[in-house]
Amino acid sequence: MNAKIIAYADRMGKITKQSNPAEFEAIMDDSANGLQAFAHRIEALFPGYRRDIEFTTEGFDQTG
């Protein structure tokens, strides 16, 4: 993921000099798709993480 972010940043630097709106949109689309794929992979690795976090933190706001 880090390598992709660096590549997107490099592409953004190049189009800033060229003023190419189509390339800018393509980079934004590619970047969004990459982040979405990353999020899906995290969810696949930890399918119950939201439930587990709620369960783990239950009662931490209470004092004895």
N, C-alpha and C positions, 0 to 999 in steps of 0.2 A: 504494500500500500504506500509506503514511504517513497519508493522509487517512482510510483505513478504520480504522486504529488509533485515530486521534483520535476518530472517530465512535463506535467501540466504547467508548472511555473515557468519552465524554460520556453514552452510554446507561447505562453502569455507574454513573456518578454519580447519575443520575436514579433508577435502581431501588434504589440503596442507601437512598434516602429513602423509597421506597414499599414496601420489603420484598416484592418480587414475584418468587418463585422461578421461575415459568414464564418470565418475561422474562429473568432471569439465565441460565437454560439456553439460551434462544434466542440470546442474545448469545454465549455460549460456543460454541455450534454454528456460528454464523455466522463467528466469529473463527477457529475451527479449520478450517473450509472455506476461508476466505480464505488462511490460511497454507499449506494443502495445495495450493491452486491456484498460489500463488506458488512453492512448491517445484517443482511440475511445470513451470512456465515456465522456471525456472532450469535444470532438467535438459534441457529441450528446446533451450535455447540452447547448452548445453555438453554434448552427448551423451557425449563421452568424457572428461569432466573427471576422473573418478576414476582412470582408466587413465593419463591424461596427468600427473596429480599424482604418481602412483607412479613413472612413468618419469622425470619431472623431478627428483624427490628421490633417485632411486637413486644410491647412492655418496656421498651427502653425509655419511654417518656414518663414512666411512673417511678416515683421515689418511695422508699420504704420507710 
